[in-house]
Amino acid sequence: MNAKQRPAKDPIPRFAAREEEAEFWDTHDFTDYWDELEPANVLFSPNLTSSILLPLDGGTLSHTYRHAGAKGVKGETWSGRG
């Protein structure tokens, strides 16, 4: 399905509760909303001793690796800054 064939996406509503937001994102693909999202401001410590695993779909993972590569770092270590 190309962009012309894709159905119109729902607008991101204003959520009254986290549960409403969770329900919305459970039924919508956030990659359809890249142009409406804003980067989060996150502080990173240079000497982290813990990590988390975050499952990502193939498209999001590919996007992350491409963006990291453009910054000259590996996707696993990309901080999102700069």
PyMOL Python script that loads the backbone (N, CA, C, O; Angstrom):
from pymol import cmd

cmd.read_pdbstr("""\
ATOM      1  N   MET A   1       0.861  -1.176   0.000  1.00  0.00           N
ATOM      2  CA  MET A   1       0.000   0.000   0.000  1.00  0.00           C
ATOM      3  C   MET A   1       0.902   1.232   0.000  1.00  0.00           C
ATOM      4  O   MET A   1       1.776   1.357   0.858  1.00  0.00           O
ATOM      5  N   ASN A   2       0.705   2.121  -0.930  1.00  0.00           N
ATOM      6  CA  ASN A   2       1.515   3.334  -0.977  1.00  0.00           C
ATOM      7  C   ASN A   2       0.814   4.465  -0.220  1.00  0.00           C
ATOM      8  O   ASN A   2      -0.300   4.300   0.277  1.00  0.00           O
ATOM      9  N   ALA A   3       1.486   5.608  -0.144  1.00  0.00           N
ATOM     10  CA  ALA A   3       0.954   6.738   0.638  1.00  0.00           C
ATOM     11  C   ALA A   3      -0.412   7.199   0.132  1.00  0.00           C
ATOM     12  O   ALA A   3      -1.257   7.612   0.926  1.00  0.00           O
ATOM     13  N   LYS A   4      -0.633   7.133  -1.171  1.00  0.00           N
ATOM     14  CA  LYS A   4      -1.917   7.571  -1.721  1.00  0.00           C
ATOM     15  C   LYS A   4      -3.047   6.618  -1.337  1.00  0.00           C
ATOM     16  O   LYS A   4      -4.202   7.037  -1.254  1.00  0.00           O
ATOM     17  N   GLN A   5      -2.730   5.343  -1.103  1.00  0.00           N
ATOM     18  CA  GLN A   5      -3.735   4.354  -0.769  1.00  0.00           C
ATOM     19  C   GLN A   5      -3.989   4.247   0.735  1.00  0.00           C
ATOM     20  O   GLN A   5      -4.983   3.650   1.147  1.00  0.00           O
ATOM     21  N   ARG A   6      -3.116   4.810   1.554  1.00  0.00           N
ATOM     22  CA  ARG A   6      -3.264   4.708   3.002  1.00  0.00           C
ATOM     23  C   ARG A   6      -4.487   5.471   3.470  1.00  0.00           C
ATOM     24  O   ARG A   6      -4.763   6.574   2.998  1.00  0.00           O
ATOM     25  N   PRO A   7      -5.216   4.879   4.398  1.00  0.00           N
ATOM     26  CA  PRO A   7      -6.362   5.606   4.948  1.00  0.00           C
ATOM     27  C   PRO A   7      -5.885   6.805   5.762  1.00  0.00           C
ATOM     28  O   PRO A   7      -4.764   6.805   6.272  1.00  0.00           O
ATOM     29  N   ALA A   8      -6.719   7.810   5.883  1.00  0.00           N
ATOM     30  CA  ALA A   8      -6.362   8.992   6.670  1.00  0.00           C
ATOM     31  C   ALA A   8      -6.141   8.570   8.117  1.00  0.00           C
ATOM     32  O   ALA A   8      -6.881   7.742   8.649  1.00  0.00           O
ATOM     33  N   LYS A   9      -5.134   9.135   8.745  1.00  0.00           N
ATOM     34  CA  LYS A   9      -4.858   8.778  10.137  1.00  0.00           C
ATOM     35  C   LYS A   9      -5.706   9.626  11.080  1.00  0.00           C
ATOM     36  O   LYS A   9      -6.068  10.761  10.772  1.00  0.00           O
ATOM     37  N   ASP A  10      -6.008   9.046  12.228  1.00  0.00           N
ATOM     38  CA  ASP A  10      -6.727   9.779  13.263  1.00  0.00           C
ATOM     39  C   ASP A  10      -5.811  10.847  13.845  1.00  0.00           C
ATOM     40  O   ASP A  10      -4.611  10.607  13.977  1.00  0.00           O
ATOM     41  N   PRO A  11      -6.330  12.003  14.192  1.00  0.00           N
ATOM     42  CA  PRO A  11      -5.487  12.993  14.869  1.00  0.00           C
ATOM     43  C   PRO A  11      -5.155  12.502  16.276  1.00  0.00           C
ATOM     44  O   PRO A  11      -5.916  11.736  16.868  1.00  0.00           O
ATOM     45  N   ILE A  12      -4.022  12.945  16.804  1.00  0.00           N
ATOM     46  CA  ILE A  12      -3.672  12.600  18.181  1.00  0.00           C
ATOM     47  C   ILE A  12      -4.566  13.430  19.094  1.00  0.00           C
ATOM     48  O   ILE A  12      -4.508  14.659  19.070  1.00  0.00           O
ATOM     49  N   PRO A  13      -5.394  12.763  19.901  1.00  0.00           N
ATOM     50  CA  PRO A  13      -6.295  13.525  20.770  1.00  0.00           C
ATOM     51  C   PRO A  13      -5.581  14.039  22.017  1.00  0.00           C
ATOM     52  O   PRO A  13      -4.451  13.640  22.303  1.00  0.00           O
ATOM     53  N   ARG A  14      -6.235  14.910  22.741  1.00  0.00           N
ATOM     54  CA  ARG A  14      -5.757  15.310  24.075  1.00  0.00           C
ATOM     55  C   ARG A  14      -6.271  14.246  25.026  1.00  0.00           C
ATOM     56  O   ARG A  14      -7.462  13.935  25.033  1.00  0.00           O
ATOM     57  N   PHE A  15      -5.383  13.691  25.823  1.00  0.00           N
ATOM     58  CA  PHE A  15      -5.741  12.591  26.703  1.00  0.00           C
ATOM     59  C   PHE A  15      -6.021  13.098  28.113  1.00  0.00           C
ATOM     60  O   PHE A  15      -5.289  13.938  28.636  1.00  0.00           O
ATOM     61  N   ALA A  16      -7.082  12.585  28.722  1.00  0.00           N
ATOM     62  CA  ALA A  16      -7.432  12.953  30.095  1.00  0.00           C
ATOM     63  C   ALA A  16      -6.712  12.056  31.102  1.00  0.00           C
ATOM     64  O   ALA A  16      -6.587  12.411  32.273  1.00  0.00           O
ATOM     65  N   ALA A  17      -6.241  10.896  30.647  1.00  0.00           N
ATOM     66  CA  ALA A  17      -5.580   9.953  31.550  1.00  0.00           C
ATOM     67  C   ALA A  17      -4.590   9.105  30.760  1.00  0.00           C
ATOM     68  O   ALA A  17      -4.711   8.958  29.544  1.00  0.00           O
ATOM     69  N   ARG A  18      -3.617   8.554  31.463  1.00  0.00           N
ATOM     70  CA  ARG A  18      -2.619   7.701  30.814  1.00  0.00           C
ATOM     71  C   ARG A  18      -3.266   6.477  30.180  1.00  0.00           C
ATOM     72  O   ARG A  18      -2.810   5.996  29.143  1.00  0.00           O
ATOM     73  N   GLU A  19      -4.310   5.983  30.791  1.00  0.00           N
ATOM     74  CA  GLU A  19      -5.002   4.819  30.254  1.00  0.00           C
ATOM     75  C   GLU A  19      -5.572   5.112  28.862  1.00  0.00           C
ATOM     76  O   GLU A  19      -5.520   4.265  27.970  1.00  0.00           O
ATOM     77  N   GLU A  20      -6.115   6.318  28.688  1.00  0.00           N
ATOM     78  CA  GLU A  20      -6.634   6.720  27.373  1.00  0.00           C
ATOM     79  C   GLU A  20      -5.501   6.778  26.351  1.00  0.00           C
ATOM     80  O   GLU A  20      -5.645   6.323  25.216  1.00  0.00           O
ATOM     81  N   GLU A  21      -4.390   7.338  26.769  1.00  0.00           N
ATOM     82  CA  GLU A  21      -3.248   7.438  25.862  1.00  0.00           C
ATOM     83  C   GLU A  21      -2.729   6.047  25.500  1.00  0.00           C
ATOM     84  O   GLU A  21      -2.416   5.778  24.340  1.00  0.00           O
ATOM     85  N   ALA A  22      -2.640   5.169  26.492  1.00  0.00           N
ATOM     86  CA  ALA A  22      -2.177   3.800  26.244  1.00  0.00           C
ATOM     87  C   ALA A  22      -3.107   3.096  25.260  1.00  0.00           C
ATOM     88  O   ALA A  22      -2.647   2.403  24.352  1.00  0.00           O
ATOM     89  N   GLU A  23      -4.403   3.272  25.439  1.00  0.00           N
ATOM     90  CA  GLU A  23      -5.373   2.644  24.547  1.00  0.00           C
ATOM     91  C   GLU A  23      -5.218   3.159  23.112  1.00  0.00           C
ATOM     92  O   GLU A  23      -5.285   2.387  22.156  1.00  0.00           O
ATOM     93  N   PHE A  24      -5.010   4.476  22.974  1.00  0.00           N
ATOM     94  CA  PHE A  24      -4.821   5.057  21.641  1.00  0.00           C
ATOM     95  C   PHE A  24      -3.597   4.440  20.965  1.00  0.00           C
ATOM     96  O   PHE A  24      -3.680   4.000  19.818  1.00  0.00           O
ATOM     97  N   TRP A  25      -2.454   4.406  21.672  1.00  0.00           N
ATOM     98  CA  TRP A  25      -1.224   3.911  21.054  1.00  0.00           C
ATOM     99  C   TRP A  25      -1.229   2.405  20.885  1.00  0.00           C
ATOM    100  O   TRP A  25      -0.476   1.880  20.066  1.00  0.00           O
ATOM    101  N   ASP A  26      -2.060   1.694  21.640  1.00  0.00           N
ATOM    102  CA  ASP A  26      -2.213   0.253  21.416  1.00  0.00           C
ATOM    103  C   ASP A  26      -2.886  -0.032  20.083  1.00  0.00           C
ATOM    104  O   ASP A  26      -2.737  -1.123  19.533  1.00  0.00           O
ATOM    105  N   THR A  27      -3.620   0.935  19.563  1.00  0.00           N
ATOM    106  CA  THR A  27      -4.374   0.719  18.327  1.00  0.00           C
ATOM    107  C   THR A  27      -3.885   1.591  17.161  1.00  0.00           C
ATOM    108  O   THR A  27      -4.497   1.588  16.093  1.00  0.00           O
ATOM    109  N   HIS A  28      -2.800   2.328  17.354  1.00  0.00           N
ATOM    110  CA  HIS A  28      -2.251   3.189  16.305  1.00  0.00           C
ATOM    111  C   HIS A  28      -0.737   2.999  16.230  1.00  0.00           C
ATOM    112  O   HIS A  28      -0.095   2.714  17.241  1.00  0.00           O
ATOM    113  N   ASP A  29      -0.177   3.155  15.050  1.00  0.00           N
ATOM    114  CA  ASP A  29       1.262   3.022  14.828  1.00  0.00           C
ATOM    115  C   ASP A  29       1.908   4.398  14.969  1.00  0.00           C
ATOM    116  O   ASP A  29       1.648   5.297  14.170  1.00  0.00           O
ATOM    117  N   PHE A  30       2.750   4.555  15.986  1.00  0.00           N
ATOM    118  CA  PHE A  30       3.319   5.889  16.221  1.00  0.00           C
ATOM    119  C   PHE A  30       4.218   6.348  15.090  1.00  0.00           C
ATOM    120  O   PHE A  30       4.471   7.546  14.961  1.00  0.00           O
ATOM    121  N   THR A  31       4.717   5.418  14.253  1.00  0.00           N
ATOM    122  CA  THR A  31       5.552   5.859  13.129  1.00  0.00           C
ATOM    123  C   THR A  31       4.733   6.622  12.089  1.00  0.00           C
ATOM    124  O   THR A  31       5.298   7.311  11.240  1.00  0.00           O
ATOM    125  N   ASP A  32       3.401   6.502  12.152  1.00  0.00           N
ATOM    126  CA  ASP A  32       2.557   7.310  11.268  1.00  0.00           C
ATOM    127  C   ASP A  32       2.502   8.768  11.732  1.00  0.00           C
ATOM    128  O   ASP A  32       1.990   9.631  11.019  1.00  0.00           O
ATOM    129  N   TYR A  33       3.027   9.035  12.918  1.00  0.00           N
ATOM    130  CA  TYR A  33       2.916  10.362  13.533  1.00  0.00           C
ATOM    131  C   TYR A  33       4.274  11.035  13.749  1.00  0.00           C
ATOM    132  O   TYR A  33       4.366  11.999  14.509  1.00  0.00           O
ATOM    133  N   TRP A  34       5.343  10.533  13.080  1.00  0.00           N
ATOM    134  CA  TRP A  34       6.678  11.118  13.253  1.00  0.00           C
ATOM    135  C   TRP A  34       6.645  12.639  13.134  1.00  0.00           C
ATOM    136  O   TRP A  34       7.270  13.336  13.933  1.00  0.00           O
ATOM    137  N   ASP A  35       5.927  13.153  12.151  1.00  0.00           N
ATOM    138  CA  ASP A  35       5.925  14.592  11.878  1.00  0.00           C
ATOM    139  C   ASP A  35       5.194  15.394  12.952  1.00  0.00           C
ATOM    140  O   ASP A  35       5.294  16.620  12.972  1.00  0.00           O
ATOM    141  N   GLU A  36       4.466  14.729  13.841  1.00  0.00           N
ATOM    142  CA  GLU A  36       3.731  15.432  14.892  1.00  0.00           C
ATOM    143  C   GLU A  36       4.367  15.276  16.274  1.00  0.00           C
ATOM    144  O   GLU A  36       3.937  15.919  17.231  1.00  0.00           O
ATOM    145  N   LEU A  37       5.375  14.435  16.379  1.00  0.00           N
ATOM    146  CA  LEU A  37       5.997  14.159  17.674  1.00  0.00           C
ATOM    147  C   LEU A  37       7.139  15.123  17.941  1.00  0.00           C
ATOM    148  O   LEU A  37       7.763  15.638  17.013  1.00  0.00           O
ATOM    149  N   GLU A  38       7.402  15.359  19.208  1.00  0.00           N
ATOM    150  CA  GLU A  38       8.504  16.222  19.610  1.00  0.00           C
ATOM    151  C   GLU A  38       9.537  15.387  20.362  1.00  0.00           C
ATOM    152  O   GLU A  38       9.173  14.473  21.102  1.00  0.00           O
ATOM    153  N   PRO A  39      10.817  15.692  20.180  1.00  0.00           N
ATOM    154  CA  PRO A  39      11.847  14.948  20.911  1.00  0.00           C
ATOM    155  C   PRO A  39      11.684  15.134  22.419  1.00  0.00           C
ATOM    156  O   PRO A  39      11.279  16.199  22.885  1.00  0.00           O
ATOM    157  N   ALA A  40      12.002  14.099  23.162  1.00  0.00           N
ATOM    158  CA  ALA A  40      11.978  14.188  24.620  1.00  0.00           C
ATOM    159  C   ALA A  40      13.343  14.659  25.096  1.00  0.00           C
ATOM    160  O   ALA A  40      14.365  14.282  24.523  1.00  0.00           O
ATOM    161  N   ASN A  41      13.367  15.463  26.119  1.00  0.00           N
ATOM    162  CA  ASN A  41      14.618  15.877  26.735  1.00  0.00           C
ATOM    163  C   ASN A  41      14.955  14.871  27.824  1.00  0.00           C
ATOM    164  O   ASN A  41      14.251  14.761  28.828  1.00  0.00           O
ATOM    165  N   VAL A  42      16.048  14.137  27.608  1.00  0.00           N
ATOM    166  CA  VAL A  42      16.470  13.095  28.532  1.00  0.00           C
ATOM    167  C   VAL A  42      17.920  13.357  28.905  1.00  0.00           C
ATOM    168  O   VAL A  42      18.748  13.636  28.038  1.00  0.00           O
ATOM    169  N   LEU A  43      18.224  13.269  30.174  1.00  0.00           N
ATOM    170  CA  LEU A  43      19.605  13.440  30.632  1.00  0.00           C
ATOM    171  C   LEU A  43      20.260  12.075  30.751  1.00  0.00           C
ATOM    172  O   LEU A  43      19.647  11.127  31.241  1.00  0.00           O
ATOM    173  N   PHE A  44      21.499  11.977  30.303  1.00  0.00           N
ATOM    174  CA  PHE A  44      22.238  10.731  30.352  1.00  0.00           C
ATOM    175  C   PHE A  44      23.478  10.904  31.207  1.00  0.00           C
ATOM    176  O   PHE A  44      24.115  11.957  31.190  1.00  0.00           O
ATOM    177  N   SER A  45      23.812   9.876  31.948  1.00  0.00           N
ATOM    178  CA  SER A  45      25.024   9.869  32.753  1.00  0.00           C
ATOM    179  C   SER A  45      26.116   9.163  31.959  1.00  0.00           C
ATOM    180  O   SER A  45      25.848   8.142  31.325  1.00  0.00           O
ATOM    181  N   PRO A  46      27.348   9.687  31.979  1.00  0.00           N
ATOM    182  CA  PRO A  46      28.406   9.042  31.206  1.00  0.00           C
ATOM    183  C   PRO A  46      28.837   7.688  31.772  1.00  0.00           C
ATOM    184  O   PRO A  46      29.440   6.894  31.050  1.00  0.00           O
ATOM    185  N   ASN A  47      28.548   7.406  33.032  1.00  0.00           N
ATOM    186  CA  ASN A  47      29.007   6.165  33.663  1.00  0.00           C
ATOM    187  C   ASN A  47      27.833   5.300  34.100  1.00  0.00           C
ATOM    188  O   ASN A  47      27.718   4.943  35.272  1.00  0.00           O
ATOM    189  N   LEU A  48      26.975   4.969  33.165  1.00  0.00           N
ATOM    190  CA  LEU A  48      25.818   4.147  33.495  1.00  0.00           C
ATOM    191  C   LEU A  48      26.251   2.723  33.821  1.00  0.00           C
ATOM    192  O   LEU A  48      27.155   2.178  33.189  1.00  0.00           O
ATOM    193  N   THR A  49      25.604   2.136  34.804  1.00  0.00           N
ATOM    194  CA  THR A  49      25.905   0.760  35.175  1.00  0.00           C
ATOM    195  C   THR A  49      24.726  -0.161  34.910  1.00  0.00           C
ATOM    196  O   THR A  49      24.829  -1.370  35.117  1.00  0.00           O
ATOM    197  N   SER A  50      23.609   0.389  34.458  1.00  0.00           N
ATOM    198  CA  SER A  50      22.429  -0.414  34.169  1.00  0.00           C
ATOM    199  C   SER A  50      21.950  -0.106  32.761  1.00  0.00           C
ATOM    200  O   SER A  50      22.236   0.955  32.206  1.00  0.00           O
ATOM    201  N   SER A  51      21.221  -1.050  32.198  1.00  0.00           N
ATOM    202  CA  SER A  51      20.641  -0.826  30.880  1.00  0.00           C
ATOM    203  C   SER A  51      19.264  -1.470  30.844  1.00  0.00           C
ATOM    204  O   SER A  51      18.893  -2.234  31.735  1.00  0.00           O
ATOM    205  N   ILE A  52      18.517  -1.147  29.797  1.00  0.00           N
ATOM    206  CA  ILE A  52      17.206  -1.756  29.606  1.00  0.00           C
ATOM    207  C   ILE A  52      17.125  -2.320  28.201  1.00  0.00           C
ATOM    208  O   ILE A  52      17.817  -1.859  27.293  1.00  0.00           O
ATOM    209  N   LEU A  53      16.292  -3.300  28.032  1.00  0.00           N
ATOM    210  CA  LEU A  53      15.998  -3.828  26.706  1.00  0.00           C
ATOM    211  C   LEU A  53      14.658  -3.261  26.284  1.00  0.00           C
ATOM    212  O   LEU A  53      13.692  -3.285  27.046  1.00  0.00           O
ATOM    213  N   LEU A  54      14.609  -2.759  25.082  1.00  0.00           N
ATOM    214  CA  LEU A  54      13.388  -2.143  24.573  1.00  0.00           C
ATOM    215  C   LEU A  54      13.051  -2.791  23.232  1.00  0.00           C
ATOM    216  O   LEU A  54      13.746  -2.554  22.244  1.00  0.00           O
ATOM    217  N   PRO A  55      12.000  -3.600  23.182  1.00  0.00           N
ATOM    218  CA  PRO A  55      11.652  -4.226  21.908  1.00  0.00           C
ATOM    219  C   PRO A  55      11.113  -3.192  20.917  1.00  0.00           C
ATOM    220  O   PRO A  55      10.231  -2.402  21.251  1.00  0.00           O
ATOM    221  N   LEU A  56      11.649  -3.207  19.705  1.00  0.00           N
ATOM    222  CA  LEU A  56      11.226  -2.276  18.655  1.00  0.00           C
ATOM    223  C   LEU A  56      10.876  -3.062  17.405  1.00  0.00           C
ATOM    224  O   LEU A  56      11.471  -4.105  17.134  1.00  0.00           O
ATOM    225  N   ASP A  57       9.916  -2.567  16.649  1.00  0.00           N
ATOM    226  CA  ASP A  57       9.605  -3.201  15.374  1.00  0.00           C
ATOM    227  C   ASP A  57      10.740  -2.900  14.400  1.00  0.00           C
ATOM    228  O   ASP A  57      11.542  -1.995  14.630  1.00  0.00           O
ATOM    229  N   GLY A  58      10.800  -3.654  13.325  1.00  0.00           N
ATOM    230  CA  GLY A  58      11.896  -3.532  12.362  1.00  0.00           C
ATOM    231  C   GLY A  58      12.062  -2.142  11.782  1.00  0.00           C
ATOM    232  O   GLY A  58      13.189  -1.674  11.618  1.00  0.00           O
ATOM    233  N   GLY A  59      10.958  -1.470  11.468  1.00  0.00           N
ATOM    234  CA  GLY A  59      11.047  -0.130  10.886  1.00  0.00           C
ATOM    235  C   GLY A  59      11.630   0.879  11.858  1.00  0.00           C
ATOM    236  O   GLY A  59      12.458   1.706  11.477  1.00  0.00           O
ATOM    237  N   THR A  60      11.202   0.816  13.109  1.00  0.00           N
ATOM    238  CA  THR A  60      11.717   1.744  14.117  1.00  0.00           C
ATOM    239  C   THR A  60      13.187   1.464  14.390  1.00  0.00           C
ATOM    240  O   THR A  60      13.984   2.394  14.516  1.00  0.00           O
ATOM    241  N   LEU A  61      13.548   0.198  14.482  1.00  0.00           N
ATOM    242  CA  LEU A  61      14.943  -0.164  14.714  1.00  0.00           C
ATOM    243  C   LEU A  61      15.819   0.302  13.558  1.00  0.00           C
ATOM    244  O   LEU A  61      16.906   0.838  13.777  1.00  0.00           O
ATOM    245  N   SER A  62      15.356   0.101  12.343  1.00  0.00           N
ATOM    246  CA  SER A  62      16.098   0.536  11.166  1.00  0.00           C
ATOM    247  C   SER A  62      16.279   2.055  11.173  1.00  0.00           C
ATOM    248  O   SER A  62      17.367   2.556  10.886  1.00  0.00           O
ATOM    249  N   HIS A  63      15.210   2.783  11.502  1.00  0.00           N
ATOM    250  CA  HIS A  63      15.272   4.248  11.587  1.00  0.00           C
ATOM    251  C   HIS A  63      16.309   4.672  12.624  1.00  0.00           C
ATOM    252  O   HIS A  63      17.086   5.596  12.385  1.00  0.00           O
ATOM    253  N   THR A  64      16.322   3.996  13.778  1.00  0.00           N
ATOM    254  CA  THR A  64      17.268   4.322  14.855  1.00  0.00           C
ATOM    255  C   THR A  64      18.703   4.102  14.401  1.00  0.00           C
ATOM    256  O   THR A  64      19.566   4.948  14.633  1.00  0.00           O
ATOM    257  N   TYR A  65      18.962   2.971  13.755  1.00  0.00           N
ATOM    258  CA  TYR A  65      20.316   2.683  13.285  1.00  0.00           C
ATOM    259  C   TYR A  65      20.758   3.672  12.207  1.00  0.00           C
ATOM    260  O   TYR A  65      21.908   4.113  12.212  1.00  0.00           O
ATOM    261  N   ARG A  66      19.860   4.026  11.283  1.00  0.00           N
ATOM    262  CA  ARG A  66      20.222   5.005  10.250  1.00  0.00           C
ATOM    263  C   ARG A  66      20.554   6.355  10.879  1.00  0.00           C
ATOM    264  O   ARG A  66      21.543   6.990  10.513  1.00  0.00           O
ATOM    265  N   HIS A  67      19.724   6.791  11.829  1.00  0.00           N
ATOM    266  CA  HIS A  67      19.940   8.083  12.481  1.00  0.00           C
ATOM    267  C   HIS A  67      21.247   8.061  13.275  1.00  0.00           C
ATOM    268  O   HIS A  67      22.020   9.018  13.232  1.00  0.00           O
ATOM    269  N   ALA A  68      21.486   6.982  13.991  1.00  0.00           N
ATOM    270  CA  ALA A  68      22.729   6.858  14.761  1.00  0.00           C
ATOM    271  C   ALA A  68      23.933   6.861  13.825  1.00  0.00           C
ATOM    272  O   ALA A  68      24.931   7.533  14.086  1.00  0.00           O
ATOM    273  N   GLY A  69      23.833   6.101  12.728  1.00  0.00           N
ATOM    274  CA  GLY A  69      24.937   6.050  11.769  1.00  0.00           C
ATOM    275  C   GLY A  69      25.250   7.413  11.185  1.00  0.00           C
ATOM    276  O   GLY A  69      26.413   7.740  10.949  1.00  0.00           O
ATOM    277  N   ALA A  70      24.217   8.210  10.949  1.00  0.00           N
ATOM    278  CA  ALA A  70      24.424   9.563  10.437  1.00  0.00           C
ATOM    279  C   ALA A  70      25.169  10.427  11.447  1.00  0.00           C
ATOM    280  O   ALA A  70      25.829  11.398  11.078  1.00  0.00           O
ATOM    281  N   LYS A  71      25.056  10.064  12.734  1.00  0.00           N
ATOM    282  CA  LYS A  71      25.764  10.796  13.793  1.00  0.00           C
ATOM    283  C   LYS A  71      27.139  10.184  14.068  1.00  0.00           C
ATOM    284  O   LYS A  71      27.895  10.706  14.888  1.00  0.00           O
ATOM    285  N   GLY A  72      27.467   9.080  13.388  1.00  0.00           N
ATOM    286  CA  GLY A  72      28.777   8.456  13.545  1.00  0.00           C
ATOM    287  C   GLY A  72      28.900   7.538  14.745  1.00  0.00           C
ATOM    288  O   GLY A  72      30.011   7.293  15.216  1.00  0.00           O
ATOM    289  N   VAL A  73      27.791   7.024  15.250  1.00  0.00           N
ATOM    290  CA  VAL A  73      27.836   6.106  16.398  1.00  0.00           C
ATOM    291  C   VAL A  73      27.011   4.859  16.090  1.00  0.00           C
ATOM    292  O   VAL A  73      26.205   4.848  15.160  1.00  0.00           O
ATOM    293  N   LYS A  74      27.226   3.809  16.884  1.00  0.00           N
ATOM    294  CA  LYS A  74      26.438   2.592  16.741  1.00  0.00           C
ATOM    295  C   LYS A  74      25.039   2.824  17.311  1.00  0.00           C
ATOM    296  O   LYS A  74      24.866   3.597  18.254  1.00  0.00           O
ATOM    297  N   GLY A  75      24.069   2.167  16.747  1.00  0.00           N
ATOM    298  CA  GLY A  75      22.691   2.297  17.219  1.00  0.00           C
ATOM    299  C   GLY A  75      22.533   1.932  18.681  1.00  0.00           C
ATOM    300  O   GLY A  75      21.708   2.520  19.380  1.00  0.00           O
ATOM    301  N   GLU A  76      23.322   0.956  19.158  1.00  0.00           N
ATOM    302  CA  GLU A  76      23.216   0.523  20.549  1.00  0.00           C
ATOM    303  C   GLU A  76      23.691   1.593  21.536  1.00  0.00           C
ATOM    304  O   GLU A  76      23.302   1.574  22.704  1.00  0.00           O
ATOM    305  N   THR A  77      24.524   2.519  21.075  1.00  0.00           N
ATOM    306  CA  THR A  77      25.095   3.507  21.976  1.00  0.00           C
ATOM    307  C   THR A  77      24.605   4.919  21.709  1.00  0.00           C
ATOM    308  O   THR A  77      25.009   5.859  22.393  1.00  0.00           O
ATOM    309  N   TRP A  78      23.735   5.073  20.716  1.00  0.00           N
ATOM    310  CA  TRP A  78      23.267   6.400  20.331  1.00  0.00           C
ATOM    311  C   TRP A  78      22.480   7.036  21.463  1.00  0.00           C
ATOM    312  O   TRP A  78      21.559   6.418  21.996  1.00  0.00           O
ATOM    313  N   SER A  79      22.828   8.258  21.837  1.00  0.00           N
ATOM    314  CA  SER A  79      22.160   8.951  22.937  1.00  0.00           C
ATOM    315  C   SER A  79      21.023   9.830  22.444  1.00  0.00           C
ATOM    316  O   SER A  79      20.215  10.291  23.251  1.00  0.00           O
ATOM    317  N   GLY A  80      20.938  10.074  21.148  1.00  0.00           N
ATOM    318  CA  GLY A  80      19.886  10.934  20.618  1.00  0.00           C
ATOM    319  C   GLY A  80      20.232  12.404  20.692  1.00  0.00           C
ATOM    320  O   GLY A  80      19.449  13.237  20.237  1.00  0.00           O
ATOM    321  N   ARG A  81      21.371  12.748  21.247  1.00  0.00           N
ATOM    322  CA  ARG A  81      21.760  14.160  21.343  1.00  0.00           C
ATOM    323  C   ARG A  81      22.514  14.576  20.090  1.00  0.00           C
ATOM    324  O   ARG A  81      23.206  13.772  19.466  1.00  0.00           O
ATOM    325  N   GLY A  82      22.369  15.837  19.738  1.00  0.00           N
ATOM    326  CA  GLY A  82      23.164  16.401  18.655  1.00  0.00           C
ATOM    327  C   GLY A  82      22.583  16.301  17.299  1.00  0.00           C
ATOM    328  O   GLY A  82      23.194  16.754  16.331  1.00  0.00           O
TER     329      GLY A  82
END
""", "prot")
cmd.dss("prot")
cmd.show_as("cartoon", "prot")
cmd.util.cbc("prot")
cmd.orient("prot")
